[in-house]
């Protein structure tokens, strides 16, 4: 992906950042520049700007332009996937943690979508060409149930079911702190953070409603194991909601859960850091089958590292 570095000249001071870039990179359309800013691929002195932000002389602008999707071809990737359920219409896997679901800004190779093509090449033409068969997504760090459609008809129906909230999704989460109640509801609208476009915030100027329900399964001295159900499906919803209640997900550096020193057991702390433990797992998915109407219940076993965490506590 092409990268550019620009130093703002005195004649460009107090101009919009997107205009400054457009004037210096005349081969790139302004819409592409604005998209790069929205995607967090532009930095001004190391910070993510808005397109309308004004710049000062001497400031450094870094731009990473992602090729147009029409110019990309998805290549298969041989990577083992654990299949949880499969029939003629759909397939569910247990997504590993720290693997990106599908290609996007900054992640063009070694994604689950490409691994799926290596074992089920027939889904290449189902849905979006860069997201074949994928009807929802999980964050890179999150493990658990990930559903694929195998036919165009199933793709349309499953996508609509996610949009219409006809999927019941449960997660397991390990969050720092002691919870005051065994059950709770977090109802806080979410949107892009105004200062960091790669983060989501409960204090965004452009937010959408988001509701998270949780139950405490086990409470430990410094953390709790939770069952979490999301009513809505916003980006980073569980992570941001729990963090906003001072209960960040263990291992979530982006939203305040990266302080490993909160774990008093030195051996456990070292193991979790070494294996990049991330305390969020898409545990189960319940829905009516798009063809038969039969109720489907899919469960993804917890990763092994979770067992050592639980036994140590």
C-alpha positions, 0 to 999 in steps of 0.5 A, a space after each residue: 500500500 502506498 505511503 506518503 509523508 508531507 510537511 505542511 508549508 507556510 503557504 498551506 497553514 490554516 487550510 483543511 487537512 484534506 485540501 492540503 493533501 489533495 494539493 500535494 497528491 494531485 493523483 489521488 481523488 479528494 474522496 479517496 483522501 477523505 475515506 482514508 481520514 475516516 478509516 484512520 489511515 491519516 495522521 497529523 503529528 501522530 494524531 488522527 484528524 477530521 477532514 475539516 481540521 486545520 493544519 499549521 506550518 511545519 506539521 507532519 502528515 502521514 498518509 497510507 492509501 488503501 487500493 480500491 477494492 475493485 483492484 484486489 483479488 482475494 487469494 486463499 490462505 492455508 490455515 486450520 479452521 475448526 468447523 462447529 456446524 455445517 449443512 448445505 446452506 451455512 457453515 460456522 467456525 470457531 474463529 481463533 483470536 488475533 486473526 482478522 475476519 476479512 481484508 480491510 484497511 491495514 490487513 490484506 492477507 492472512 484473514 479468516 475469509 482467505 482461510 475459508 477459501 482454501 477449504 470451501 472455494 465454492 463460496 467465493 462468489 457468495 456475497 461480497 468478493 472480499 468477504 465471501 459468505 461472511 454475514 457478520 464479523 468479529 474483532 481481530 482479537 475476539 475468538 468464537 462463533 463466526 457464521 458463513 453462508 454457502 449459497 446466495 439465498 442463505 447469504 441474503 436471509 442470514 444477513 437480514 436476520 443479523 440486521 433485524 436482530 433475529 440472532 441471539 448472540 452470547 459472549 464470554 468475557 473476563 473483565 477487571 474489577 468487582 461487579 456490584 450486581 450479578 446482572 446488569 444492563 448497559 444502555 449507552 449510545 456509541 459512535 466514533 471517538 472524535 479524537 481517535 477515529 479508530 476507537 469507539 466512544 460513549 461520548 461521540 457526537 454522532 452516536 447510535 443506540 447500543 444495549 448490552 446485557 450481562 450476568 456474572 458467572 464467577 466473581 474473583 478478587 480482581 476480575 469476573 467471568 461474564 455471560 454477555 448478550 448484545 441486543 444491538 451489534 455495534 463495533 467494539 460494543 462490549 469492549 466499550 460498554 464494559 470499559 465505560 463501567 470501569 470493567 475493561 476486558 482483560 487484555 484489551 489495550 485499546 480500551 483500558 484492559 492492558 494493565 497486566 499488573 492488576 493480576 497478582 499471580 506472577 505466573 498467570 500474568 506472565 502466561 497471559 501476556 505471553 499468549 496474548 490473552 484477550 478476554 472476549 469470546 463469541 460463545 454461542 449463536 441461536 437462530 432459526 435456520 433460513 431454509 428449514 426453520 429449525 432452531 439452530 444452537 451453535 457453541 464455540 468451546 473456549 480457547 485453552 488459555 481460558 481454562 488455565 485462567 479459570 483454574 488459576 483463579 
